[in-house]
Amino acid sequence: MGASPTRVWPRLLMSTALLVVVLALAECVTRIVMIWHPLVPPPVLKEQKHCAYDERLGWRNLPGVHRPDMYGPGRSLTNNARGFRSLEEHSAEVPPGRTRVVCLGDSFTLGFGVDDQDTYPAQMQRLCPQVQAVNMGLGGYGLGQDYLWYQSDGAALATDVLVFVFIDADMNRLAMDEFGGFPKPRLDLEDGELVVRNVPVPRRFEAEGSAEAREGWFDRLALVRLARERAAPVARVPPSPEEWRHTLDVAGAIMSALARQSAERGQHFLMVYLPKGQRASRRASAVAAWAARCSAASGIPLIDVGAAFRELPPEELARMFLPNRHLSEEGNALVARLLLHELAESIEGFPACFD
């Protein structure tokens, strides 16, 4: 015979109360332990100060944002109405008497660590007022997100020259489903065609201070944080040779697609390779070698900034980078001069601002 309901309910209530007491004790013990052994903090990106979640891109620049002293005193960040880092607005058409260059890239193009006026697109304009350099750079982006962002927002601008600026890490990000703990889209090849994976992108990225970004009581529980920390994915293992070749194939398809699109629009398209930090500047990387092969096979012009950096004396090279390995004000200035010189040399009618 089954137990009487009058006996089951007291036992159930007692078991529930005991479970609550055990969980409460475990929470207290975990919090005490965390005082001496803090858990890994939740993912944080500097971009959360000026970006918002986007279901197709993962995150995108917020339009009309101004963050004073974003990177320290006197180093502010400003986005225009289109969500591009700039102190000026960009019309759909090229302004009369100017040549528009759209600079597509990651945090190096954004100008991570320097003021609005010290990014290399801003310095291109200052060195050559006939040029309007559009800053389509965003931190954490890889080749895939750059491509998707250009299709979403960049292609709406009439353009004379499109330069795709990338570093070694952008190739690795191409094969990743997340960056810094935040989900992102991933481009892939299917029957020779580019396809987008991991979309809609799972919603985890939120602008700093938004209601969604603030943790609820459940998220603040030490036990919950411990469980999530233990369940966090391990460090990404290096890709196998087959995976790396596939990533290079996807990268080549992206470059070819942009070259075709540019030709159809009557604009020039170039690839630009940038080294990340002093150490990377001292040697040619596998990504730089791939870019050279891609350029030779496809006919897409390549500007290898790393080659120019390797010619600098060590003390001058050191001034090109910030401690975080991004370009310093001087580094951005050098890139601006190199791009203007190379574009004037390779494109007929491009403004010649240097002798």
TIDO-263857 format. One record per atom (N, C-alpha, C): x, y, z. Coordinates in steps of 0.001 Angstrom, whole numbers, padded with zeros to 6 digits, always signed. Atoms other than C-alpha are relative to their C-alpha. Layout:
<sites>
XYZ/...
</sites>
This chain:
<sites>
+000832-001192+000000/+000000+000000+000000/+000876+001255+000000/-000763-001238+000064/+001183+003547-000774/-000105+000787+001285/+000008-000831-001195/+002016+006066+001879/-001194+000930-000019/+001143-000904-000120/-000824+008186+003119/+000403+001415-000377/-000308-001386+000372/-001001+011712+001630/+000327+000864+001207/-000255-000804-001191/-001028+013057+005150/+001429-000179+000486/-001391+000232-000379/+002443+011518+005602/+000964+000486-001084/-000877-000381+001109/+003861+012350+002124/+000311+001484+000031/-000207-001448+000054/+003379+016111+002320/+000988+000494+001042/-001014-000447-000977/+005297+016609+005584/+001413-000393-000422/-001319+000438+000430/+008183+014542+004182/+000505+000849-001162/-000385-000816+001151/+008153+016507+000944/+000424+001403+000433/-000345-001333-000488/+008157+019816+002785/+001324-000013+000741/-001249+000103-000737/+010974+018645+005053/+001188-000152-000952/-001072+000189+000979/+013037+017495+002055/+000305+001304-000733/-000183-001281+000689/+012462+020811+000289/+000733+000986+000889/-000651-000913-000941/+013428+022768+003391/+001463-000366+000185/-001384+000444-000147/+016564+020642+003795/+000824+000380-001228/-000702-000361+001234/+017498+021241+000144/+000309+001497-000034/-000215-001450-000027/+017050+024987+000569/+001130+000345+000967/-001052-000257-000991/+019263+024936+003677/+001366-000393-000557/-001272+000461+000576/+021960+022915+001886/+000487+000967-001079/-000378-000947+001053/+021903+025260-001133/+000452+001331+000586/-000386-001257-000640/+022048+028298+001146/+001391-000107+000610/-001329+000213-000570/+025048+026851+002983/+001059-000060-001100/-000946+000097+001116/+026719+025991-000336/+000277+001362-000604/-000161-001357+000531/+026106+029548-001575/+000915+000814+000913/-000837-000738-000948/+027645+030978+001607/+001449-000450-000079/-001363+000524+000078/+030669+028697+001405/+000675+000441-001293/-000566-000409+001292/+031163+029496-002291/+000385+001467+000013/-000312-001428-000073/+031005+033236-001613/+001249+000249+000845/-001184-000157-000851/+033586+032887+001181/+001261-000416-000752/-001145+000475+000768/+035905+030864-001049/+000376+001003-001083/-000249-000953+001085/+035511+033443-003832/+000749+001240+000469/-000751-001154-000510/+036963+036104-001542/+001495-000203-000220/-001431+000287+000188/+040335+034368-001763/+000313-000520-001394/-000201+000561+001339/+039871+032728-005159/-001096+000514-000924/+001052-000563+000870/+037819+035060-007398/-000154-000795-001286/+000271+000664+001263/+036154+033513-010393/+000370+000906-001159/-000243-000793+001194/+036892+034610-013917/-001182+000934-000219/+001125-000925+000172/+034804+037776-014453/-000738-000264-001297/+000751+000187+001243/+032069+037761-017091/+000674+000749-001135/-000655-000642+001143/+033156+038721-020617/-000279+001495-000055/+000127-001447+000146/+033789+042436-021094/+000820+000426-001203/-000706-000582+001128/+034726+044239-024285/-000115+001511+000081/+000031-001456+000041/+035648+047889-024610/-001109+000468-000946/+001019-000359+000990/+033234+047897-027552/-001399+000107+000610/+001318-000114-000618/+030310+047562-025134/-000347+001447+000354/+000248-001410-000286/+030724+051284-024475/-000574+000746-001205/+000474-000729+001186/+029854+052198-028072/-000677-000900-001026/+000657+000941+000916/+028180+049130-029619/-001271-000564+000620/+001208+000679-000452/+024898+047249-029383/-000106-001345-000717/+000220+001321+000596/+023752+043708-030147/-000627+000126-001384/+000592+000082+001331/+022958+042880-033769/-000129-001480-000358/+000241+001428+000216/+021390+039551-034754/+000767-000562-001183/-000750+000494+001153/+023369+039341-038005/+001501+000217+000140/-001416-000315-000147/+026680+040907-037003/+000574-000388+001355/-000473+000258-001359/+026880+040032-033308/-000028+001281+000807/+000046-001340-000579/+027508+043671-032402/+000335+001006-001089/-000284-001056+000962/+027631+046940-034311/+000082+001327+000734/-000139-001330-000577/+028536+050555-033613/-001359+000671+000175/+001188-000816-000220/+025802+052684-032083/+000159+001326-000732/-000101-001297+000691/+025055+055763-034228/-000077+001161+000973/+000102-001226-000774/+025566+059240-032822/+000551-000071+001406/-000566+000170-001339/+027657+058120-029860/+001264+000851+000153/-001249-000699-000333/+030322+060292-028212/+000434-000448+001387/-000540+000473-001265/+032489+058794-025466/+001272+000798+000323/-001192-000787-000362/+034819+061422-023970/+001010-000862+000759/-001082+000704-000709/+038181+060072-022786/-000182-001515-000044/+000241+001434+000168/+037266+056619-024109/+001257-000824+000280/-001250+000741-000154/+040894+055502-024156/+000990+000725+000912/-000852-000774-000876/+042233+057904-021531/-000211+001484-000258/+000194-001445+000142/+042408+061684-021087/+000344+000508-001401/-000225-000566+001323/+042015+063454-024430/-000112-000979-001140/+000113+001018+001055/+041343+060235-026358/-001458-000467-000072/+001443+000255+000074/+037647+060291-027205/-000364-000826-001228/+000534+000749+001135/+035534+058160-029530/-001348+000581-000379/+001250-000574+000507/+032759+059563-031729/-000473-000785-001215/+000622+000645+001163/+030410+057715-034085/-000980+000977-000646/+000965-000872+000669/+028456+059591-036724/-001353-000699-000131/+001366+000522+000095/+024835+058979-037686/-000071-001357-000677/-000027+001311+000655/+025790+055966-039805/+000675-001068+000866/-000681+000960-000857/+027652+054330-036924/+001448-000217-000378/-001422+000076+000344/+031114+054975-038390/+000753+000980+000898/-000771-000906-000840/+033832+056494-036206/+000465+001189-000835/-000324-001188+000782/+034072+060019-037546/-000574+001239+000657/+000495-001290-000478/+033678+063666-036597/-000848+000693-001050/+000836-000563+001048/+031847+064308-039878/-001012-001033-000463/+001013+000897+000539/+028750+062838-041504/+000373-000402-001425/-000285+000500+001342/+028861+060813-044709/-001288-000077-000811/+001144+000064+000903/+026359+061435-047484/+000086-001263-000846/-000010+001191+000853/+025338+058601-049792/+000911+000189-001205/-000856-000291+001150/+027134+060297-052680/+001343+000567+000445/-001321-000552-000296/+030799+061242-052786/-000069+001523-000056/+000042-001473+000027/+031197+064929-051848/+000738+000551-001222/-000653-000588+001178/+032080+067110-054850/+001448+000391+000296/-001395-000372-000125/+035794+067561-055379/+000825-000892+000915/-000749+000884-000900/+036784+064685-053098/-000004-001428-000547/-000092+001416+000334/+037813+061053-053510/-000279-000787+001265/+000391+000741-001208/+036126+058657-051086/+000714-001346+000064/-000648+001280-000290/+038132+055790-049597/-000695-000611+001204/+000614+000708-001123/+036231+053303-047433/+001037-000972+000561/-000983+000846-000685/+038585+051671-044908/-000748-001020+000844/+000731+001084-000655/+037143+048321-043828/+000974-000831+000819/-000939+000764-000814/+038753+046519-040903/-000467-000209+001419/+000296+000326-001394/+038956+045701-037221/+000376+001161+000916/-000322-001048-000965/+040130+047598-034126/+001170+000862-000439/-001107-000812+000503/+043282+048767-035941/-000528+001128-000888/+000623-001034+000820/+041101+050636-038410/-000861+000918+000861/+000775-000808-000938/+038738+051792-035665/+000892+001030+000681/-000908-000883-000724/+041777+053298-033950/-000063-000231+001494/+000087+000370-001411/+041626+051425-030648/+001189+000593+000757/-001046-000570-000832/+043562+053442-028083/+000388+001422-000328/-000361-001366+000369/+043838+056772-029917/-001253+000851-000155/+001102-000947+000124/+041683+059871-030263/-000615-000048-001399/+000700-000041+001291/+039167+060412-033079/+000881+000536-001127/-000776-000659+001052/+041539+062672-034988/+001330-000692-000297/-001288+000662+000178/+044482+060259-034692/-000095-001378-000633/+000110+001257+000733/+043071+057159-036433/+000625+000184-001378/-000632-000202+001315/+044723+056465-039778/-000984+000529-001048/+000900-000662+000962/+041522+057295-041767/-000089+001506+000240/+000081-001438-000293/+041280+060658-039961/+001273+000704-000436/-001263-000623+000391/+044966+061329-040602/+000166+000013-001522/-000008-000055+001469/+044548+060455-044284/-000688+001276-000479/+000731-001212+000388/+041997+063259-044535/+000782+001258+000341/-000745-001190-000399/+044197+065686-042636/+001211+000224-000911/-001160-000107+000888/+047217+064920-044826/-000403+000341-001427/+000458-000198+001375/+045153+065018-048016/-001479+000374+000034/+001396-000434-000133/+041953+067113-047708/-000882-000386-001180/+000808+000418+001146/+040863+065995-051198/-000595-001396+000202/+000452+001367-000276/+040305+062520-049711/-000986+000006+001163/+000889+000283-001123/+037349+061499-047580/+000176-001479+000346/-000266+001372-000435/+038371+058386-045634/-001062-000424+001007/+001083+000500-000853/+035413+056493-044144/+000543-001105+000894/-000522+000968-000969/+036317+054582-040984/-001044-001077+000274/+000846+001160-000275/+034557+051202-041121/+000825-001056+000724/-000742+000929-000837/+036633+049599-038396/-000758-000264+001283/+000702+000335-001239/+035235+047765-035380/+000754-001094+000748/-000760+000927-000821/+036938+045955-032514/-000592-001396+000047/+000412+001392-000078/+036805+042162-032465/-000456-000605-001303/+000467+000520+001279/+035680+041864-036067/+001108-000789-000707/-000886+000739+000879/+037251+039279-038334/-000407+000242-001439/+000288-000208+001413/+037126+038971-042099/-001485-000177-000305/+001403+000274+000276/+033605+037552-042022/-000920+001123+000437/+000844-001099-000475/+032025+040260-039870/+000242+001266-000811/-000296-001160+000844/+033824+042940-041895/-000787-000069-001306/+000700+000182+001271/+032360+041523-045095/-001499+000242+000167/+001438-000149-000221/+028839+041337-043655/-000369+001439+000335/+000268-001392-000352/+029053+044849-042203/+000059+000888-001243/-000081-000790+001218/+030151+046234-045553/-001266-000190-000841/+001210+000245+000774/+027210+044558-047289/-001203+000702+000628/+001135-000598-000701/+024838+045914-044635/+000013+001528-000066/-000063-001454-000143/+026096+049508-044323/+000942+000684-000984/-000996-000640+000858/+029142+050195-046476/-000413+000103-001448/+000379+000010+001413/+027670+049268-049832/-001006+001104-000332/+000955-001080+000243/+025098+052050-049395/+000700+001301-000389/-000757-001202+000327/+027872+054615-049919/+000631-000116-001380/-000775-000080+001235/+029087+055590-053361/+001472+000115+000391/-001395+000116-000440/+032807+054803-053172/+000938-000015-001189/-001035+000045+001033/+035927+055386-055238/+000987-001135+000246/-000984+001025-000348/+038272+053038-053381/-000451-000706+001279/+000259+000808-001187/+037554+050195-050956/+001285-000727+000372/-001184+000706-000473/+040522+048995-048889/-000405-000890+001172/+000311+000973-001044/+040171+045873-046758/+001279-000214+000812/-001198+000007-000846/+042656+046174-043890/-000139-001094+001053/+000124+001125-000916/+043378+043045-041832/+001329-000340+000653/-001151+000492-000736/+045766+041535-039292/-000086-001520+000060/-000018+001462-000083/+046721+037912-038588/-001233-000545+000725/+001100+000510-000816/+044028+037497-035920/-001323-000013-000739/+001260-000041+000739/+041281+038401-038388/-000256-001295-000753/+000156+001277+000687/+041938+035158-040237/-000494-001071+000968/+000439+000967-001002/+041567+033103-037051/-001461+000232+000393/+001379-000326-000389/+038347+034932-036143/-001000-000443-001060/+000879+000420+001086/+036916+033952-039512/-000622-001360+000272/+000470+001362-000250/+036557+030362-038288/-000645-000172+001372/+000517+000074-001364/+035222+031219-034809/-001475+000375+000076/+001404-000312-000247/+031633+031280-033542/-000173+001046+001089/+000082-001025-001027/+032477+033754-030777/+001329+000720+000110/-001218-000762-000268/+034986+036415-029804/-000123+000617+001379/+000027-000561-001345/+035839+037365-026227/-001168-000479+000825/+001155+000515-000731/+032986+035197-024989/-001333+000409-000581/+001239-000463+000615/+030423+036850-027263/-000226-000697-001343/+000287+000672+001273/+028715+034931-030112/+000119+000946-001188/-000164-000760+001227/+029329+036086-033671/-000394-000863-001186/+000280+000795+001199/+028388+035022-037217/+001298-000609-000534/-001173+000637+000610/+030710+032767-039184/-000290-000257-001473/+000147+000251+001432/+031162+032729-042941/+000620-001339-000359/-000465+001318+000419/+031609+029384-044660/-000234-000129-001501/+000214+000297+001410/+031681+027890-048137/-000880-001229-000144/+000883+001127+000292/+028914+025628-049431/-000213-000049-001510/+000056+000128+001460/+029141+024390-053014/+000646+001211-000682/-000738-001106+000588/+031623+027169-053682/-000578+001373+000258/+000642-001274-000275/+029284+029906-052405/+000142+000360+001483/-000077-000465-001377/+029629+032019-049267/-001356-000137+000678/+001213+000118-000808/+027051+031185-046587/+000317+000486+001409/-000176-000530-001350/+026511+032627-043117/-000531-001011+001009/+000390+000927-001070/+026431+030329-040075/-000207+000784+001302/+000200-000533-001353/+025385+030962-036468/-000820+001297-000010/+000921-001137+000024/+022653+033458-037359/-001433-000532+000077/-000275-001208-000773/+020585+034865-035854/+001022-000272+001107/-001041+000162-001014/+023534+035372-033514/-000646-000049+001387/+000552+000042-001366/+022672+034270-029946/+000250+001307+000738/-000090-001315-000639/+022001+037367-027867/+000725-000092+001334/-000752-000104-001244/+024692+037897-025274/+000678+001364+000118/-000642-001314-000003/+026385+041135-026286/-001040+001080+000259/+000891-001121-000273/+024723+044213-024803/+000813+001248+000262/-000669-001269-000269/+025644+047871-024627/+000158+000195+001497/-000252-000252-001409/+027170+048909-021335/-001101+000866+000596/+001028-000778-000674/+024494+050119-018921/-001410-000314-000442/+001353+000330+000435/+021564+048623-020839/-000678-000902+001021/+000734+000812-000967/+018829+046869-018895/+000376-001462-000139/-000323+001397+000234/+019747+043562-020522/+001389-000347+000519/-001370+000260-000429/+023387+043959-019519/+000106-000150+001512/-000059+000093-001452/+022585+044253-015820/-000421-001394+000430/+000279+001349-000463/+022649+040923-014006/-001189-000013+000950/+001071+000205-000958/+019565+039670-012214/+000529-000744+001218/-000443+000650-001231/+019647+038077-008778/+000519-001408-000266/-000423+001373+000284/+019961+034599-010280/+001426-000024-000551/-001332-000049+000594/+023024+035573-012329/+001075+000352+001022/-000978-000402-000994/+024673+037021-009228/+000298-001087+001020/-000262+001092-000941/+024479+033743-007300/+001390-000578-000252/-001352+000540+000127/+027958+032415-006608/-000017-001392-000619/+000091+001353+000559/+026855+028866-007441/-000224+000046-001510/+000259-000137+001430/+025544+029995-010831/+001272+000433-000720/-001252-000456+000615/+028770+031868-011596/+001024-001120-000047/-000942+001114-000027/+030801+028818-010540/-000338-001012-001080/+000405+000976+001009/+028767+026510-012768/+000330+000499-001401/-000282-000541+001324/+029131+028842-015756/+001496+000044-000274/-001447-000061+000178/+032856+029266-015173/+000564-001379-000317/-000448+001367+000256/+033325+025492-015056/-000437-000494-001372/+000528+000448+001295/+031210+025066-018180/+000558+000811-001158/-000536-000845+001065/+033122+027741-020105/+000868-000818-000935/-000794+000771+000950/+034741+026425-023286/+001486+000164+000254/-001453-000040-000160/+038425+025581-023126/+000594+000830-001126/-000670-000811+001010/+040952+027566-025093/-000058-000690-001361/+000104+000538+001351/+040633+027138-028824/+001299-000679-000409/-001187+000732+000444/+042996+024496-030161/+000366+000471-001396/-000409-000429+001344/+045063+025341-033229/-000720-000819-001069/+000699+000742+001056/+043290+024386-036460/+000902-001036-000637/-000758+001002+000742/+044342+021292-038318/+000368+000572-001367/-000346-000490+001344/+046010+021727-041724/-001214+000087-000920/+001194-000018+000847/+042690+020861-043388/-000907+001165+000364/+000830-001121-000437/+040785+023407-041267/+000606+001332-000432/-000668-001238+000387/+043384+026084-041990/-000149+000256-001496/+000177-000165+001450/+043209+025451-045739/-001425+000437-000324/+001388-000390+000236/+039424+025710-045566/-000210+001470+000373/+000111-001402-000397/+039692+029011-043677/+000591+000911-001065/-000615-000798+001061/+042044+030339-046353/-000885+000037-001246/+000911+000031+001154/+039582+029228-049037/-001167+000974+000221/+001104-000916-000302/+036783+031154-047286/+000487+001449-000119/-000557-001350+000095/+039029+034223-046978/+000178+000414-001454/-000166-000299+001419/+039870+034019-050676/-001325+000282-000684/+001324-000224+000584/+036192+033771-051550/-000546+001372+000397/+000437-001332-000441/+035474+036904-049478/+000672+001083-000835/-000731-001008+000777/+038191+038867-051252/-000481+000028-001449/+000472+000063+001386/+037018+037664-054672/-001384+000615-000142/+001355-000569+000048/+033411+038596-053871/+000048+001526+000068/-000116-001453-000103/+034428+042112-052832/+000627+000597-001252/-000618-000486+001246/+036622+042476-055928/-001025+000053-001121/+001043+000010+001035/+033716+041481-058202/-001002+001110+000242/+000971-001040-000340/+031316+043765-056370/+000570+001383-000305/-000627-001290+000260/+033780+046652-056615/+000078+000277-001493/-000077-000177+001451/+034280+046094-060333/-001360+000379-000571/+001346-000305+000472/+030519+046134-060879/-000421+001419+000365/+000355-001341-000460/+030263+049392-058932/+000938+001074-000543/-000943-000956+000552/+033161+051007-060766/+000952+000589+001022/-000922-000468-001033/+035313+051310-057644/+001221-000916+000062/-001222+000790-000155/+038832+050113-056913/-000050-000773+001319/-000051+000834-001205/+039456+047327-054378/+001435-000435+000241/-001345+000398-000374/+042710+046669-052525/-000015-000699+001356/-000220+000626-001298/+043863+044435-049673/+001181+000697+000678/-001076-000614-000780/+046039+045878-046905/+000295-000888+001208/-000403+000827-001145/+047995+043723-044446/+000725+000862+001024/-000626-000726-001110/+048909+045191-041040/+000576-000987+001009/-000531+000845-001083/+051203+043608-038438/-000545+000470+001342/+000497-000329-001325/+050056+043508-034808/+001161+000017+000984/-001064-000129-000984/+052769+044831-032517/+001393-000115-000588/-001391-000013+000455/+056546+045059-032735/+000474-001377-000447/-000500+001341+000315/+057214+041329-032697/-000511-000470-001350/+000570+000418+001288/+054825+040650-035582/+000575+000807-001150/-000525-000861+001061/+056411+043524-037496/+001386-000427-000455/-001382+000372+000322/+059844+041901-037500/+000090-001169-000976/-000045+001163+000888/+058861+038935-039652/-001280-000073-000827/+001181+000208+000842/+056500+038009-042453/-000790-001187+000552/+000830+001051-000578/+053582+035940-041137/-000603-000888-001084/+000677+000897+000937/+051655+033063-042705/-001163+000712-000683/+001111-000738+000593/+048716+035421-043254/+000508+000980-001048/-000592-000909+000988/+050950+037954-045014/+000400-000771-001252/-000372+000832+001147/+052269+035151-047225/-001235-000413-000789/+001252+000336+000695/+048702+034055-047993/-000500+001190-000803/+000474-001196+000696/+047785+037638-048890/+000787+000226-001285/-000828-000167+001200/+050706+037785-051325/-000408-001004-001073/+000424+001025+000969/+049623+034514-052969/-001375+000335-000563/+001349-000360+000443/+045991+035656-053087/+000048+001142-000997/-000145-001142+000897/+047019+038930-054699/+000534-000426-001362/-000600+000444+001257/+049183+037195-057308/-000982-000816-000826/+000918+000876+000718/+046483+034657-058185/-001247+000737-000500/+001257-000666+000326/+043507+037043-058252/+000179+001336-000709/-000226-001326+000566/+045105+040272-059404/-000465+001130+000892/+000413-001037-000946/+043777+042106-056350/+001254+000665+000565/-001203-000667-000534/+046381+044744-055391/+000118-000182+001505/-000289+000179-001425/+048024+044239-051991/+000997+001054+000450/-000943-000897-000667/+049652+046839-049758/+000425-000680+001295/-000523+000688-001183/+051859+045052-047212/+000697+001026+000883/-000569-000986-000912/+052395+047581-044424/+001108-000631+000837/-001025+000674-000782/+054414+044978-042555/+001374+000116-000634/-001284-000124+000688/+057141+045178-045201/+000622+001359+000275/-000510-001342-000300/+057449+048925-044612/+000440+000108+001456/-000355-000047-001414/+057502+048458-040841/+001327-000717+000262/-001236+000754-000214/+060321+045900-041099/+001242+000790-000396/-001136-000822+000401/+062525+048566-042656/+000355+001057+001043/-000238-001035-001001/+062264+050822-039597/+001052-000436+001017/-000917+000313-001100/+065038+050991-036988/-000792-000425+001230/+000742+000509-001167/+064078+049221-033731/-000616+001097+000864/+000530-001039-000869/+063676+052444-031750/-001175+000725-000655/+001122-000635+000694/+061397+053934-034426/-001195-000943-000077/+001070+000995+000043/+059405+050710-034757/-000742-000052+001328/+000616+000055-001326/+058772+050747-031003/-001021+001111+000185/+000919-001125-000158/+057043+054122-031310/-001278-000178-000819/+001165+000204+000863/+054575+052750-033855/-001162-000672+000724/+001022+000791-000671/+052653+050729-031264/-000193+000423+001449/+000346-000197-001400/+050876+051188-027950/+000341-001269+000780/-000256+001225-000777/+051467+048742-025064/-000951-001143-000324/+000967+001049+000343/+048323+046874-026182/+000190-000539-001423/-000396+000457+001345/+050016+046301-029599/-000815+000611-001124/+000682-000747+001048/+047585+048556-031454/+000883+001164-000445/-000787-001099+000537/+048885+051415-033539/-000080+001226+000900/-000050-001268-000719/+049995+054545-031710/-000400+001122-000956/+000252-001141+000877/+049349+058039-033035/+001009+000031-001142/-001039+000023+001034/+052682+057790-034870/-000209-001156-000967/+000250+001151+000858/+051827+054324-036160/-001137+000245-000962/+001125-000350+000871/+048490+055515-037499/+000426+001003-001064/-000473-000992+000962/+050252+058469-039140/+000813-000658-001111/-000803+000694+001005/+052711+056155-040888/-000890-000789-000955/+000924+000749+000854/+049895+053919-042147/-000744+000944-000934/+000708-000980+000835/+048011+056984-043407/+000884+000452-001165/-000901-000451+001066/+051053+058190-045364/+000256-001111-001014/-000254+001128+000899/+051759+054738-046778/-001192-000246-000923/+001182+000256+000818/+048186+054245-047956/-000191+001091-001046/+000160-001096+000962/+047978+057675-049555/+001034-000101-001122/-001060+000118+001012/+051295+057137-051339/-000293-001154-000951/+000239+001186+000839/+050419+053629-052569/-001239+000181-000877/+001208-000217+000795/+046935+054633-053702/+000271+000968-001142/-000334-000962+001058/+048305+057604-055630/+000877-000638-001072/-000885+000677+000945/+050934+055362-057244/-000745-000990-000884/+000635+001108+000710/+048500+052615-058276/-001325+000359-000670/+001321-000347+000537/+045241+054454-059102/+000095+001327-000768/-000051-001200+000830/+045078+056917-061943/-001047+001018+000463/+000911-001059-000421/+043555+060224-060897/-000156+000142+001497/+000097-000120-001453/+043906+059587-057169/+000838+001207+000434/-000733-001207-000425/+044982+062800-055341/+001419-000325+000415/-001422+000153-000366/+048770+063040-055094/+000335+001079+001007/-000231-000968-001079/+049466+064687-051749/+001453+000038+000438/-001412+000032-000355/+053188+063895-051588/+000820+000073-001264/-000912-000067+001145/+056086+064636-053875/+000625-001378-000226/
</sites>
